[in-house]
Amino acid sequence: MRKLEGLPEAETDLRSLDAERRERLEYLADLLSELQTLAEREGCAKLPNLIAQSRAEAIAESLKA
């Protein structure tokens, strides 16, 4: 049986992509947190809650990565 070549590199690439995705989602969650604060300061009624839901999704997705 022939050994598959390149498999460790493929696994490393997948882990690297997962780490990049996690970092992007964490960054997005931080941005959403800032936007939520701005919306609250401006007295918006619904917007802070919508942004909070989006932030929660970004955090949940980052934990999957």
DASUL-V928038 format. One record per helix or strand. SS is the DSSP state (alpha for helix, beta for strand). FROM is the first residue (numbers start at 0). LEN is the number of residues. If there is no record, write none. Layout:
ss=[SS	SS]
from=[FROM	FROM]
len=[LEN	LEN]
This chain:
ss=[alpha	alpha]
from=[6	46]
len=[35	18]
